[in-house]
């Protein structure tokens, strides 16, 4: 059976909250331009990394723990982008390498303190960190938190204050953040803008594997069945936050 990330890796799907608009916010507030060397931690299918390089002219490298995602990303790779197998909790680069680290909808799935320590380690002095992460908009009930953890493969969000406190604990400076309510239609539009033509390829792969592989089909059915057990009021708590800080 495929899990949440296994299904995404199989079809080359990358999702993150806030879409392209959120990415642009982080780039602006992290002062990313053509002179910068940027790490995208958890780069998925590579689309966001490629968009970042296009928008700013920076040199961008993406790492991901999924071999399928890295392969998909390298198939799309353009000038100034590269993709490598790597873990946000153990980044395969030396200390003081990057001008900025960007991570979108990744850190909440990891050991957050380990990942934040690694982000800080590979940043140059005064380098920027930009996070786009799922954020609770209030203290969730246990049922709500358990649902997110089960359906989204171990997702462990924080409140806005929780994320800010973690960043300060890991000795980041100039820590700022804003949280936003998730709006389904805006999220859909944002994801389509981010994926562009690649969205058609993703849906093509989904239907191919759905009809061609029994295991994939069973996995999709199980995930959909679990997802439909959504607790009452879940979307009142489920939002995202955009956070920036400096080393």
Buried (B, 14 or more C-beta within 10 A) or exposed (E): EBEBBBBBBBBBBBBBBBBBEBBBBBBEBBBBEEEBBBBBBBBBBBBBBBBBBBBBBBBBBBBBBBEBBBBBBBEBBEEBBBBBEBBBBEBEBEEEBBBBBBBBBBBBBBEBEBBBBBBBBBBBEEBBBBBBBBBBBEEBBEEBBEBBEBBBBEBBBBBBEBBBEBBEEBEBEEBEBEBBEBEEEBBEBBBEBBBEEBBEBBEEBBEEBBEEBEEBBEBBEEBEEBEEEBBEEBBEBBBBBBBBBBB
